[in-house]
Amino acid sequence: MDIPNRCRLVIVMPVNLVDPARFLAEALEGGDVASVILPSLPDDANFQSVCEDVIPVIQETGAAAIVANDTRIAGRCDADGVHLDLPGGNVGVPELREAIGKFSPAKIVGAGAITTRHMALSLGETGPDYVFFGKLLGDIKPEAHPKYLALCEWWAQMVEIPGICPGGNAVESVISVAVTGVEFVALSSAVFCDKMGTGEAVRQANQLLDNNAPEFENV
């Protein structure tokens, strides 16, 4: 599959999803997905079991499997990377720097839960592979949050490190994210909902991105 030269889709798997491997396999058959982020569960053993089931399914399609907030399980399950939701200010910088030193460049290291410009710049100085604005599972409205749209537009114009902006719980929210110029849009509820199959949701998201996302300049 050719990689589109425009904003691409990232899937965030809901926690406690029943039969996650089946739903993810269907989703990934729907079209281009850059990566799947797996939010951690309170029960480490259960989370590791889920990761062991779904990571091979994700990797088989060429998407990156990213484990959130558990570097041990990311290593045990041979994930492609780790996503760290970090506290504000400069508090999260040492944790992110330690993860980069441990995993990079063999694995992807992403900085998440970013809510301000200062936080983005502080964490960005450590050299993560991407920054994620907002919560992994914060899509409580159909549209993307205006705050994160504004942050992503600023980031895309200022910094070369790729950004991920969460969309809303409607597939159509990918449009407002894409026009900011950010590299990735993250969907969760918009894909894993009862309105349509996960594969159809991914297909529609990619069609909307094909029709509305500006192409990136080749450098």
C-alpha positions as CSV (number, residue, x, y, z in Angstrom):
1,M,0.0,0.0,0.0
2,D,1.3,3.4,-0.9
3,I,1.7,5.8,2.0
4,P,-0.4,8.9,1.5
5,N,1.4,12.2,1.4
6,R,-1.1,13.9,3.7
7,C,-2.5,13.7,7.2
8,R,-2.8,10.0,8.1
9,L,-5.0,8.1,10.5
10,V,-4.0,6.8,13.9
11,I,-6.4,4.5,15.8
12,V,-6.6,4.5,19.6
13,M,-8.1,1.2,20.8
14,P,-10.8,1.6,23.6
15,V,-10.0,0.0,26.9
16,N,-11.9,-3.2,27.7
17,L,-12.9,-3.8,24.1
18,V,-14.5,-7.2,23.7
19,D,-12.5,-9.4,21.1
20,P,-10.1,-6.6,20.3
21,A,-8.1,-8.6,17.8
22,R,-11.1,-9.2,15.6
23,F,-12.3,-5.6,15.6
24,L,-8.7,-4.3,14.9
25,A,-8.3,-6.8,12.1
26,E,-11.5,-5.5,10.5
27,A,-10.5,-1.9,11.0
28,L,-7.0,-2.4,9.5
29,E,-8.6,-4.0,6.4
30,G,-10.5,-0.7,5.8
31,G,-7.5,1.3,4.5
32,D,-4.4,3.2,5.5
33,V,-3.6,3.3,9.3
34,A,-0.3,4.6,10.4
35,S,-0.4,3.2,13.9
36,V,-2.6,1.8,16.7
37,I,-2.1,3.1,20.2
38,L,-3.0,0.6,23.0
39,P,-4.1,2.4,26.2
40,S,-3.0,0.7,29.4
41,L,-5.3,-1.2,31.7
42,P,-5.2,-1.2,35.6
43,D,-4.5,-4.9,35.5
44,D,-1.0,-5.5,34.1
45,A,-1.5,-9.2,33.4
46,N,-4.7,-8.5,31.5
47,F,-3.1,-5.7,29.5
48,Q,-0.1,-7.8,28.6
49,S,-2.5,-10.5,27.4
50,V,-4.4,-8.0,25.2
51,C,-1.1,-6.7,23.8
52,E,0.1,-10.2,23.0
53,D,-3.1,-10.9,21.1
54,V,-3.4,-7.7,19.1
55,I,0.2,-6.6,18.4
56,P,0.8,-9.3,15.8
57,V,-2.5,-8.4,14.1
58,I,-1.5,-4.7,13.9
59,Q,2.1,-5.4,12.7
60,E,0.9,-7.8,10.0
61,T,-0.7,-4.9,8.1
62,G,2.4,-2.7,8.4
63,A,0.9,-0.4,11.0
64,A,2.9,0.4,14.1
65,A,1.8,-1.0,17.4
66,I,2.3,1.6,20.2
67,V,1.8,0.6,23.9
68,A,0.7,3.4,26.2
69,N,2.3,4.1,29.5
70,D,3.9,0.8,30.2
71,T,7.5,0.4,28.9
72,R,7.8,-3.1,30.4
73,I,4.9,-4.5,28.5
74,A,6.0,-2.6,25.4
75,G,9.3,-4.5,25.6
76,R,7.9,-7.9,26.5
77,C,5.4,-7.8,23.7
78,D,7.9,-6.5,21.1
79,A,5.7,-3.4,20.3
80,D,6.9,-0.9,17.8
81,G,6.9,1.9,20.3
82,V,5.7,3.4,23.6
83,H,3.4,6.3,24.2
84,L,3.9,8.3,27.4
85,D,1.2,10.5,28.9
86,L,3.2,13.1,30.7
87,P,2.5,15.7,33.4
88,G,2.7,19.4,32.6
89,G,5.5,21.9,32.9
90,N,9.0,20.3,32.9
91,V,8.0,17.5,35.2
92,G,7.7,14.9,32.4
93,V,10.9,15.8,30.7
94,P,13.2,13.4,32.7
95,E,10.8,10.5,32.2
96,L,10.6,11.1,28.4
97,R,14.3,11.5,28.1
98,E,14.9,8.2,29.9
99,A,12.5,6.4,27.6
100,I,14.1,7.9,24.5
101,G,17.5,6.8,25.8
102,K,16.2,3.3,26.4
103,F,14.2,2.7,23.3
104,S,15.2,5.1,20.5
105,P,16.0,4.7,17.7
106,A,14.9,1.0,17.6
107,K,11.4,1.8,18.8
108,I,9.1,4.8,18.5
109,V,8.8,7.0,21.6
110,G,5.8,9.4,21.7
111,A,5.0,12.2,24.2
112,G,1.3,12.5,25.1
113,A,-1.3,14.5,27.1
114,I,0.1,17.8,25.8
115,T,-2.1,20.7,26.6
116,T,-0.1,23.9,26.2
117,R,2.6,25.4,23.9
118,H,5.1,25.5,26.7
119,M,4.6,21.8,27.4
120,A,4.9,20.9,23.8
121,L,8.1,22.8,23.4
122,S,9.7,21.5,26.6
123,L,8.9,17.9,25.7
124,G,9.8,18.5,22.1
125,E,13.3,19.5,23.0
126,T,14.0,16.0,24.2
127,G,13.5,14.6,20.6
128,P,10.4,12.4,20.8
129,D,9.2,10.7,17.5
130,Y,5.8,12.5,17.9
131,V,3.8,14.6,20.2
132,F,0.1,13.9,21.0
133,F,-2.1,16.8,22.0
134,G,-4.8,16.0,24.6
135,K,-6.1,12.7,25.9
136,L,-6.0,9.4,24.2
137,L,-9.6,8.7,24.9
138,G,-11.1,12.2,25.2
139,D,-13.4,12.2,22.2
140,I,-16.6,12.9,24.0
141,K,-18.0,15.2,21.3
142,P,-18.5,14.7,17.5
143,E,-16.0,17.4,16.6
144,A,-12.3,17.8,17.5
145,H,-11.6,20.1,20.4
146,P,-10.9,23.6,19.2
147,K,-8.0,24.0,21.7
148,Y,-6.1,21.1,20.2
149,L,-6.9,22.1,16.6
150,A,-5.2,25.5,17.4
151,L,-2.2,23.9,19.1
152,C,-1.7,21.5,16.2
153,E,-1.9,24.3,13.6
154,W,0.7,26.3,15.6
155,W,2.9,23.2,16.0
156,A,2.7,22.1,12.4
157,Q,3.9,25.6,11.3
158,M,6.7,25.8,13.9
159,V,8.2,22.4,14.5
160,E,9.3,19.4,12.4
161,I,8.5,16.7,15.0
162,P,5.2,15.1,13.8
163,G,2.1,15.9,15.7
164,I,-1.0,13.8,16.4
165,C,-4.4,15.6,17.0
166,P,-7.4,13.7,18.4
167,G,-10.5,13.9,16.4
168,G,-14.0,13.7,17.7
169,N,-16.4,10.7,17.9
170,A,-17.6,11.4,14.4
171,V,-15.5,10.3,11.4
172,E,-16.1,13.6,9.7
173,S,-13.9,15.3,12.4
174,V,-10.8,14.2,10.5
175,I,-11.4,17.1,8.1
176,S,-10.9,19.9,10.7
177,V,-7.8,18.2,12.0
178,A,-6.3,17.6,8.6
179,V,-6.6,21.2,7.5
180,T,-4.4,22.4,10.4
181,G,-1.5,20.8,8.6
182,V,-0.8,18.3,11.4
183,E,0.7,14.9,10.3
184,F,-1.8,12.6,12.1
185,V,-5.4,12.5,13.3
186,A,-6.3,10.0,16.0
187,L,-9.8,8.4,16.1
188,S,-11.2,6.0,18.7
189,S,-15.0,6.1,19.3
190,A,-15.5,7.1,15.7
191,V,-14.0,3.8,14.6
192,F,-15.2,1.5,17.4
193,C,-18.9,2.4,17.5
194,D,-22.2,0.8,16.6
195,K,-23.0,3.0,13.7
196,M,-20.9,1.1,11.2
197,G,-18.2,-1.6,11.1
198,T,-14.7,-0.6,12.0
199,G,-13.5,-1.3,8.5
200,E,-16.1,1.0,7.0
201,A,-15.2,3.7,9.5
202,V,-11.5,3.5,8.5
203,R,-12.5,3.5,4.8
204,Q,-14.6,6.6,5.2
205,A,-12.0,8.4,7.2
206,N,-9.4,7.8,4.5
207,Q,-11.8,8.9,1.8
208,L,-12.4,12.2,3.7
209,L,-8.7,12.7,4.1
210,D,-8.1,12.0,0.4
211,N,-10.6,14.6,-0.5
212,N,-9.9,17.3,2.1
213,A,-6.3,16.9,3.5
214,P,-3.7,19.2,1.9
215,E,-0.7,17.4,0.6
216,F,2.6,17.9,2.5
217,E,5.4,19.6,0.7
218,N,8.2,17.2,-0.3
219,V,11.5,18.3,1.3
